[in-house]
């Protein structure tokens, strides 16, 4: 651990970082500027979700930067390109491979902790685990995408042999980390089974929403455009795991029932966006869907101000039941009603613990349609009451400073195992 009076030093390893929009940005900022840690981030070349390397970056440009007192080192990676299976595979394996070339440099540095922010792929943590083991530095992995389960929701892997390899690689990473942070009790149970770690070394910590999501921002142009419609807003990634077919099928049912003034506003991007837009066009629903594309998180409060209901969905899969998506946490923070088509703990959270909307089974189009119609039929005051419950629960249980402080305490006060 750090010597008395000296700043705590932490290495963060995550393939994705600023200028990409992931919550690790806020976590790193919290550690560097609110907890006064020396923070270094090992990440890749920004290319998510567009698949193309962000302007201003290349293998020869901006590989080493400083952002808000955070030192950034970028390993090479093959960008996602057209998000085909082969390009995603190459993206998944390239960052772990090229991050290994940073190990000699990292071994010369002194860190008190190594924090692994594990999105997909699980292998993105590899260099951090190796440095931690060689230098006997405690490692904490925040498991956002549970592997190999999440892999199967993106790539259609049917081979039992390949699935066995994927499970072996995934479980190795979880076993090698000293401590794990899970998103839900279901995920924690799964990680305990896989790793055999003592229960005290794995905690449950939902994703903390940035403070910006607690606010609303007036945008007269946006408000004028949507003032006469009932606005159902989706934010975030558009991928196979999100089961957008369920949302489109529900919209089709609602339009067929005679309700014409609902607008489905999609804020985000991802590998399935083009196919979803094509499906909307095929179903002759283009007048009802608006694709806004990717926007900076600081602009999200503009969309909160026009939202009547936030919506989310996931594919039908026992493997995804342990997930509570980041977007759901943002929706709760916003203080607006929520309608979901998802399995697992998130149903109990929305329907029973908070009572801030309606969550039905994944891919159950009829149930989703019924819940949307129910919200549509309610008075504005009734919907505002649902949103009020969400905001109150967020401030009591999920508020950003509360969750990040718990994370900080877990990282720095638990000894290496």
C-alpha positions as CSV (number, residue, x, y, z in Angstrom):
1,X,0.0,0.0,0.0
2,X,1.0,3.6,-0.3
3,X,3.4,5.1,2.2
4,X,1.8,7.4,4.7
5,X,1.3,10.9,3.3
6,X,1.8,9.9,-0.3
7,X,-0.8,9.7,-3.0
8,X,-2.3,6.3,-3.7
9,X,-1.3,5.1,-7.1
10,X,-3.7,3.0,-9.2
11,X,-3.4,1.5,-12.7
12,X,-6.7,1.1,-14.6
13,X,-6.8,-1.4,-17.4
14,X,-9.8,-1.2,-19.8
15,X,-9.9,-1.4,-23.5
16,X,-12.3,1.6,-23.7
17,X,-11.7,5.0,-22.3
18,X,-12.2,8.7,-23.1
19,X,-13.1,10.0,-25.6
20,X,-15.4,6.9,-25.8
21,X,-18.4,7.2,-23.5
22,X,-18.1,4.6,-20.8
23,X,-18.5,4.9,-17.1
24,X,-14.9,4.2,-16.4
25,X,-14.3,7.8,-17.4
26,X,-16.2,9.0,-14.4
27,X,-14.6,6.4,-12.1
28,X,-11.1,7.5,-13.2
29,X,-12.1,11.1,-12.7
30,X,-13.4,10.3,-9.2
31,X,-10.2,8.5,-8.2
32,X,-7.9,11.2,-9.6
33,X,-9.8,14.4,-8.7
34,X,-12.0,13.5,-5.7
35,X,-9.8,10.9,-4.0
36,X,-6.5,12.5,-5.1
37,X,-5.0,9.3,-6.5
38,X,-2.3,9.1,-9.1
39,X,-4.2,7.4,-11.9
40,X,-2.8,5.8,-15.1
41,X,-5.1,4.2,-17.6
42,X,-4.0,1.5,-20.2
43,X,-6.6,1.5,-22.9
44,X,-7.0,1.1,-26.7
45,X,-7.5,3.4,-29.7
46,X,-10.9,4.9,-29.5
47,X,-13.3,3.4,-32.1
48,X,-16.5,2.6,-30.3
49,X,-19.3,2.5,-31.4
50,X,-18.6,3.7,-34.9
51,X,-16.0,1.0,-35.6
52,X,-13.6,3.7,-37.1
53,X,-10.7,5.2,-35.1
54,X,-11.8,8.6,-33.8
55,X,-10.4,11.6,-35.6
56,X,-7.2,12.8,-34.1
57,X,-6.0,9.3,-33.1
58,X,-3.9,6.7,-34.9
59,X,-1.2,4.2,-34.2
60,X,1.2,7.1,-34.4
61,X,-0.8,9.9,-32.8
62,X,-2.1,10.6,-29.3
63,X,-0.9,7.3,-27.9
64,X,0.1,9.1,-24.7
65,X,-2.2,11.8,-23.3
66,X,-3.2,13.5,-20.1
67,X,-6.9,14.0,-19.4
68,X,-8.1,15.7,-16.2
69,X,-4.9,14.7,-14.4
70,X,-5.2,11.1,-15.6
71,X,-2.3,9.7,-17.5
72,X,-3.4,7.7,-20.6
73,X,-1.4,5.1,-22.5
74,X,-3.0,3.6,-25.6
75,X,-2.2,0.1,-26.8
76,X,-2.8,-0.7,-30.5
77,X,-6.0,-2.5,-31.4
78,X,-7.8,-3.4,-34.6
79,X,-11.0,-1.3,-34.8
80,X,-14.4,-3.0,-35.0
81,X,-14.9,-1.7,-38.6
82,X,-18.3,-2.9,-40.0
83,X,-19.0,-4.9,-36.8
84,X,-19.0,-8.2,-38.7
85,X,-18.2,-11.3,-36.6
86,X,-14.6,-11.4,-37.9
87,X,-14.0,-7.8,-37.2
88,X,-15.4,-8.1,-33.7
89,X,-13.3,-11.2,-33.1
90,X,-10.1,-9.3,-34.3
91,X,-11.0,-6.4,-32.1
92,X,-11.5,-8.6,-29.1
93,X,-8.1,-10.4,-29.4
94,X,-6.0,-7.4,-30.6
95,X,-6.1,-5.2,-27.6
96,X,-5.2,-8.0,-25.1
97,X,-2.3,-9.0,-27.5
98,X,-0.9,-5.5,-28.0
99,X,-1.4,-4.5,-24.3
100,X,1.3,-7.2,-23.5
101,X,3.9,-4.9,-25.1
102,X,3.2,-2.4,-22.3
103,X,4.1,-4.9,-19.5
104,X,7.8,-4.2,-19.5
105,X,7.1,-0.5,-18.9
106,X,4.4,-1.2,-16.3
107,X,6.8,-3.4,-14.4
108,X,9.1,-0.4,-13.8
109,X,6.2,1.6,-12.2
110,X,4.9,1.5,-8.6
111,X,1.2,1.0,-8.1
112,X,-0.7,0.4,-4.9
113,X,-3.7,-1.2,-6.7
114,X,-4.7,-2.4,-10.2
115,X,-8.3,-1.9,-11.2
116,X,-9.7,-3.9,-14.1
117,X,-12.8,-2.5,-15.6
118,X,-14.0,-5.6,-17.5
119,X,-16.3,-4.9,-20.4
120,X,-16.1,-7.2,-23.5
121,X,-13.8,-9.0,-24.0
122,X,-12.9,-10.4,-20.7
123,X,-9.3,-10.7,-22.1
124,X,-8.9,-6.9,-21.9
125,X,-7.8,-7.4,-18.3
126,X,-4.9,-9.8,-19.2
127,X,-2.0,-7.3,-19.0
128,X,-3.2,-6.0,-15.6
129,X,-3.5,-9.5,-14.2
130,X,0.0,-10.3,-15.3
131,X,1.5,-7.2,-13.8
132,X,-0.4,-7.7,-10.6
133,X,0.9,-11.3,-10.2
134,X,4.5,-10.5,-11.0
135,X,4.7,-7.4,-8.8
136,X,2.3,-8.8,-6.1
137,X,0.0,-5.8,-6.5
138,X,-3.7,-6.4,-5.5
139,X,-6.1,-6.5,-8.4
140,X,-9.8,-5.7,-8.4
141,X,-12.0,-6.6,-11.4
142,X,-15.3,-4.9,-11.9
143,X,-17.3,-7.4,-14.0
144,X,-19.7,-5.5,-16.3
145,X,-20.0,-8.1,-19.0
146,X,-20.2,-11.7,-17.6
147,X,-18.2,-14.0,-19.9
148,X,-18.5,-16.3,-21.7
149,X,-22.2,-15.6,-21.4
150,X,-22.0,-12.1,-22.9
151,X,-19.9,-13.4,-25.8
152,X,-22.7,-15.7,-26.9
153,X,-25.1,-12.8,-27.1
154,X,-22.9,-11.0,-29.6
155,X,-21.3,-13.9,-31.6
156,X,-23.3,-17.0,-32.5
157,X,-20.9,-19.7,-31.2
158,X,-22.6,-23.1,-31.5
159,X,-19.5,-25.4,-31.3
160,X,-19.3,-27.1,-27.9
161,X,-15.5,-27.2,-28.3
162,X,-15.2,-23.4,-28.8
163,X,-17.6,-22.8,-26.0
164,X,-15.5,-24.9,-23.7
165,X,-12.4,-22.8,-24.7
166,X,-14.3,-19.5,-24.1
167,X,-15.4,-20.7,-20.7
168,X,-11.9,-21.8,-19.7
169,X,-10.4,-18.4,-20.8
170,X,-13.1,-16.4,-19.0
171,X,-13.0,-18.4,-15.8
172,X,-9.2,-18.1,-15.7
173,X,-9.4,-14.3,-15.7
174,X,-12.0,-14.3,-12.9
175,X,-9.9,-16.7,-10.8
176,X,-6.7,-14.7,-11.2
177,X,-8.2,-11.4,-10.0
178,X,-7.9,-11.0,-6.2
179,X,-11.2,-9.3,-5.8
180,X,-14.3,-9.0,-7.9
181,X,-17.2,-6.6,-8.1
182,X,-20.5,-7.9,-9.5
183,X,-23.5,-6.1,-10.8
184,X,-26.1,-8.3,-9.1
185,X,-26.6,-11.0,-6.6
186,X,-27.1,-13.5,-9.4
187,X,-23.8,-12.5,-11.0
188,X,-22.1,-12.7,-7.6
189,X,-23.4,-16.2,-7.0
190,X,-22.2,-17.2,-10.5
191,X,-18.7,-15.8,-9.8
192,X,-18.4,-17.5,-6.4
193,X,-19.2,-20.8,-8.1
194,X,-16.7,-20.2,-10.9
195,X,-13.8,-18.9,-8.8
196,X,-14.3,-20.5,-5.4
197,X,-13.3,-17.2,-3.8
198,X,-14.5,-16.3,-0.3
199,X,-17.7,-14.4,-0.3
200,X,-16.1,-11.3,1.3
201,X,-13.9,-11.0,-1.8
202,X,-16.8,-10.5,-4.2
203,X,-19.2,-7.6,-3.6
204,X,-22.3,-6.4,-5.4
205,X,-22.1,-2.9,-6.7
206,X,-24.5,-1.5,-9.3
207,X,-23.1,0.8,-11.9
208,X,-23.0,4.4,-10.7
209,X,-24.7,6.9,-13.0
210,X,-22.9,10.2,-13.6
211,X,-24.5,13.1,-11.8
212,X,-25.5,14.6,-15.2
213,X,-28.3,11.9,-15.4
214,X,-30.0,13.4,-12.4
215,X,-30.7,16.6,-14.2
216,X,-32.8,17.9,-17.1
217,X,-31.8,20.5,-19.6
218,X,-34.2,22.6,-21.7
219,X,-33.7,22.5,-25.4
220,X,-36.5,24.6,-27.0
221,X,-35.9,23.2,-30.5
222,X,-36.1,19.6,-29.3
223,X,-39.1,20.3,-27.1
224,X,-41.0,22.0,-29.9
225,X,-40.3,19.0,-32.2
226,X,-41.7,16.5,-29.7
227,X,-44.3,18.6,-27.7
228,X,-47.4,17.0,-29.3
229,X,-46.3,13.3,-29.0
230,X,-45.9,10.6,-26.4
231,X,-42.2,10.0,-26.3
232,X,-40.7,6.7,-25.6
233,X,-36.9,7.1,-25.4
234,X,-34.2,4.4,-25.7
235,X,-30.5,5.3,-24.9
236,X,-27.3,3.4,-25.4
237,X,-25.9,0.5,-27.4
238,X,-27.8,-1.1,-30.3
239,X,-26.6,-4.7,-30.6
240,X,-28.1,-8.2,-30.8
241,X,-28.2,-8.4,-27.0
242,X,-30.7,-5.6,-26.9
243,X,-33.4,-7.5,-28.8
244,X,-34.6,-4.5,-30.8
245,X,-36.9,-6.8,-32.7
246,X,-39.0,-6.9,-29.5
247,X,-39.3,-3.1,-29.4
248,X,-40.1,-2.9,-33.1
249,X,-42.7,-5.6,-32.9
250,X,-44.4,-3.8,-30.0
251,X,-44.4,-0.6,-31.9
252,X,-46.1,-2.4,-34.8
253,X,-48.8,-3.7,-32.5
254,X,-49.4,-0.3,-31.0
255,X,-49.7,1.4,-34.4
256,X,-52.0,-1.4,-35.6
257,X,-54.2,-0.8,-32.5
258,X,-54.9,2.8,-33.7
259,X,-52.4,4.7,-31.4
260,X,-50.6,7.1,-33.8
261,X,-49.0,9.7,-31.6
262,X,-46.3,7.6,-29.9
263,X,-42.7,8.4,-31.0
264,X,-39.9,6.0,-30.4
265,X,-36.7,8.1,-30.0
266,X,-33.5,6.0,-30.3
267,X,-30.4,7.8,-28.8
268,X,-27.3,5.7,-29.4
269,X,-25.5,3.6,-32.0
270,X,-24.0,0.2,-32.3
271,X,-23.4,-2.9,-34.5
272,X,-27.1,-3.5,-35.1
273,X,-28.2,0.1,-35.9
274,X,-28.4,-0.4,-39.7
275,X,-30.3,-3.6,-39.4
276,X,-32.8,-2.1,-36.9
277,X,-33.3,0.9,-39.2
278,X,-33.9,-1.5,-42.1
279,X,-36.5,-3.5,-40.0
280,X,-38.3,-0.3,-39.1
281,X,-38.5,0.7,-42.7
282,X,-39.6,-2.8,-43.7
283,X,-42.4,-2.7,-41.1
284,X,-43.5,0.7,-42.4
285,X,-42.8,2.4,-39.1
286,X,-40.4,5.1,-40.2
287,X,-42.9,7.8,-39.3
288,X,-42.8,6.6,-35.7
289,X,-39.1,6.0,-35.1
290,X,-36.4,8.7,-34.8
291,X,-32.8,7.7,-34.7
292,X,-30.7,10.4,-33.1
293,X,-27.4,8.6,-33.2
294,X,-24.6,8.8,-30.7
295,X,-24.6,12.0,-28.6
296,X,-22.2,13.1,-25.8
297,X,-23.5,12.1,-22.3
298,X,-23.5,15.8,-21.3
299,X,-26.4,16.3,-23.8
300,X,-28.6,13.4,-22.4
301,X,-30.5,15.7,-20.0
302,X,-32.0,17.4,-23.1
303,X,-33.7,14.1,-24.0
304,X,-34.7,13.4,-20.4
305,X,-36.7,16.7,-20.6
306,X,-38.9,15.4,-23.5
307,X,-39.2,11.8,-22.2
308,X,-42.5,10.4,-21.1
309,X,-41.2,6.8,-20.7
310,X,-37.7,5.3,-20.9
311,X,-37.5,1.8,-22.5
312,X,-35.0,-1.0,-22.5
313,X,-34.9,-4.6,-23.7
314,X,-32.6,-7.7,-23.7
315,X,-32.6,-10.9,-25.6
316,X,-34.2,-14.0,-24.0
317,X,-31.3,-15.8,-22.4
318,X,-30.7,-17.3,-19.0
319,X,-27.1,-16.1,-19.5
320,X,-28.2,-12.4,-19.4
321,X,-30.3,-12.6,-16.3
322,X,-27.4,-11.5,-14.1
323,X,-27.1,-8.2,-15.9
324,X,-28.5,-4.9,-14.8
325,X,-27.7,-2.7,-17.8
326,X,-26.1,0.7,-17.2
327,X,-28.9,2.4,-19.1
328,X,-31.4,1.1,-16.5
329,X,-29.4,2.8,-13.7
330,X,-29.4,6.1,-15.8
331,X,-33.2,5.8,-16.3
332,X,-33.7,5.4,-12.6
333,X,-31.5,8.4,-11.9
334,X,-33.5,10.5,-14.3
335,X,-36.7,10.3,-12.4
336,X,-38.9,9.1,-15.3
337,X,-41.1,6.1,-15.7
338,X,-39.5,2.9,-17.1
339,X,-40.8,0.1,-19.2
340,X,-38.5,-2.9,-19.7
341,X,-38.5,-6.3,-21.5
342,X,-35.9,-8.1,-19.5
343,X,-35.5,-11.2,-17.3
344,X,-33.7,-11.5,-14.0
345,X,-33.2,-9.3,-11.0
346,X,-34.1,-6.1,-12.9
347,X,-37.7,-7.1,-12.9
348,X,-37.9,-7.3,-9.2
349,X,-36.0,-4.0,-8.9
350,X,-38.5,-2.1,-11.2
351,X,-41.7,-3.8,-10.3
352,X,-41.4,-4.4,-6.6
353,X,-38.5,-2.6,-4.9
354,X,-38.9,0.8,-6.6
355,X,-42.3,0.5,-8.3
356,X,-41.3,3.0,-10.9
357,X,-42.6,1.3,-14.0
358,X,-43.3,-2.1,-15.5
359,X,-40.8,-4.8,-16.4
360,X,-42.0,-7.9,-18.3
361,X,-40.2,-11.0,-19.6
362,X,-37.6,-10.7,-22.3
363,X,-38.9,-10.9,-25.9
364,X,-42.6,-11.0,-24.6
365,X,-43.9,-8.6,-27.2
366,X,-47.5,-8.7,-26.0
367,X,-46.6,-8.0,-22.4
368,X,-44.4,-5.1,-23.4
369,X,-47.2,-3.7,-25.6
370,X,-49.7,-4.0,-22.7
371,X,-47.3,-2.2,-20.3
372,X,-46.7,0.6,-22.8
373,X,-50.4,1.1,-23.3
374,X,-50.9,1.1,-19.6
375,X,-48.4,3.9,-19.2
376,X,-49.9,5.7,-22.2
377,X,-53.3,5.6,-20.6
378,X,-52.2,7.0,-17.2
379,X,-52.4,10.6,-16.3
380,X,-49.3,12.8,-16.3
381,X,-49.6,12.9,-12.5
382,X,-49.6,9.1,-12.2
383,X,-46.5,8.9,-14.4
384,X,-44.8,11.7,-12.4
385,X,-45.4,9.6,-9.3
386,X,-43.6,6.7,-10.8
387,X,-40.7,8.9,-11.8
388,X,-40.6,10.4,-8.3
389,X,-40.2,6.9,-6.8
390,X,-37.3,6.2,-9.1
391,X,-35.5,9.4,-8.2
392,X,-36.0,8.9,-4.5
393,X,-34.7,5.3,-4.6
394,X,-31.7,6.4,-6.7
395,X,-30.7,9.1,-4.2
396,X,-31.0,6.7,-1.3
397,X,-29.4,3.6,-2.8
398,X,-27.7,4.3,-6.1
399,X,-26.4,7.8,-5.9
400,X,-23.0,8.2,-7.7
401,X,-20.9,9.4,-4.7
402,X,-22.3,6.7,-2.5
403,X,-21.5,3.8,-4.9
404,X,-18.1,5.1,-6.0
405,X,-17.1,5.6,-2.3
406,X,-18.1,2.0,-1.6
407,X,-16.0,0.9,-4.6
408,X,-13.0,2.9,-3.4
409,X,-13.2,1.5,0.1
410,X,-13.4,-2.1,-1.3
411,X,-10.4,-1.5,-3.5
412,X,-8.1,0.1,-1.0
413,X,-9.1,-1.4,2.4
414,X,-9.3,-5.0,1.5
415,X,-5.9,-6.8,1.7
416,X,-4.5,-8.9,-1.2
417,X,-5.6,-12.5,-1.1
